[in-house]
Amino acid sequence: MTEQPDIHPRKELLDRVAVITGAASGIGLAITRRFVQEGAKVALWDFNVARLEQAKEALRQSADEEQLFLVTCDITKDEDVVAGMKSTVDHFGRLNIAVNNAGVSVSVPSDECTLEQWNWVMNVNCTGSFLVSREAIKVFKQQADGGVLVYTNSDNSLKPSKHFLAYNASKAAVLHMARTIANEFGPHHIRANSVLPGAVFGGSQMWTQELRQARADLHGYSADALEEEYKKANALGVIIDPAEIAELVVFLASDRSAKMTGNALVIDGGGLGGFVR
Ligand SMILES: NC(=O)c1ccc[n+]([C@@H]2O[C@H](COP(=O)([O-])OP(=O)(O)OC[C@H]3O[C@@H](n4cnc5c(N)ncnc54)[C@H](O)[C@@H]3O)[C@@H](O)[C@H]2O)c1
């Protein structure tokens, strides 16, 4: 019998170079923490300079100084993304993983969504992911071993919640972006997979008081009850933790998922009333 490979090696991202967008807070910061624990070198991309510095401080326990590289970058700007990718590759010498994580949302009735709100959400979630993916693929294609794209998407890409028109549409587009890339660049050893979380409150800056109030108003309860009410909306009665999303991203970035591409892994506590996949 041939020896089976160890599928849970320690430091399974050792010396892999990753870009993580929106790395300064919430889910992006949790992904960054797990990546550096697994030995990766991470370029933290975010446009919030103060939060980037706070993130570096927060990672002091988990990371060696040389594992982190802060990149101030607005992913909606072509020139920022091109420059960010160049500085990342110049700094670390290569790129193995790009995590498209930065995202924003706005909750309004669909017939009241302004063009400004629509453009903001589509630009960050959709155009930003496109620009980062495009520049990452250019680097991956020059490398014999290709590279990995992972997208922090949302269960809203499959289950469109009311009052989330721009968010739902942007996330559905990015789901197909990942699948298109998976189809097109398999021969270059490039994989593209998505993680689709349900609501994640821990550390998230996206859940402003305004967003909490808007979602609570929509469902008809108080903003203070939001998290408890969200638990009732899934089969397991749970809220998802950023670290649990990070676990899936590590898996999809690692060799354990070497034969998976074009996939979408849902982590939402189980959708009541059906499991759309
Ligand atoms: N929190 C949730 O309930 C939830 C659920 C499902 C999916 N998601 C997705 O997870 C991702 C991360 O969400 P989060 O809750 O951690 O949010 P967050 O607001 O805590 O983090 C997002 C980060 O993206 C950065 N960012 C925003 N616009 C940017 C831009 N133009 N250029 C560069 N950086 C920019 C912000 O500065 C911030 O640090 C998003 O894509 C979101 O859609 C979140």
The ligand as an ORCA input file, in Angstrom:
! r2SCAN-3c Opt
* xyz 0 1
  N     -19.925     40.646      8.397
  C     -20.845     39.877      7.792
  O     -21.961     39.665      8.323
  C     -20.543     39.250      6.470
  C     -21.335     38.180      6.024
  C     -21.075     37.601      4.785
  C     -20.049     38.089      4.018
  N     -19.279     39.136      4.460
  C     -18.219     39.627      3.584
  O     -16.989     39.540      4.254
  C     -16.115     40.558      3.783
  C     -15.502     41.285      4.973
  O     -16.553     41.843      5.749
  P     -16.348     42.322      7.266
  O     -17.620     42.054      7.963
  O     -15.095     41.779      7.807
  O     -16.239     43.896      7.030
  P     -15.287     45.020      7.645
  O     -15.934     46.323      7.330
  O     -14.963     44.710      9.074
  O     -13.945     44.864      6.800
  C     -13.869     45.289      5.456
  C     -12.518     45.947      5.216
  O     -12.495     46.349      3.847
  C     -11.874     47.620      3.760
  N     -12.299     48.311      2.541
  C     -13.531     48.815      2.246
  N     -13.509     49.417      1.051
  C     -12.252     49.286      0.568
  C     -11.607     49.710     -0.620
  N     -12.257     50.412     -1.558
  N     -10.292     49.398     -0.804
  C      -9.631     48.716      0.158
  N     -10.184     48.303      1.306
  C     -11.484     48.587      1.514
  C     -12.342     48.353      5.030
  O     -11.460     49.424      5.360
  C     -12.313     47.221      6.065
  O     -11.068     47.163      6.755
  C     -16.957     41.435      2.856
  O     -16.697     41.093      1.514
  C     -18.374     41.087      3.232
  O     -19.267     41.273      2.178
  C     -19.505     39.726      5.661
*
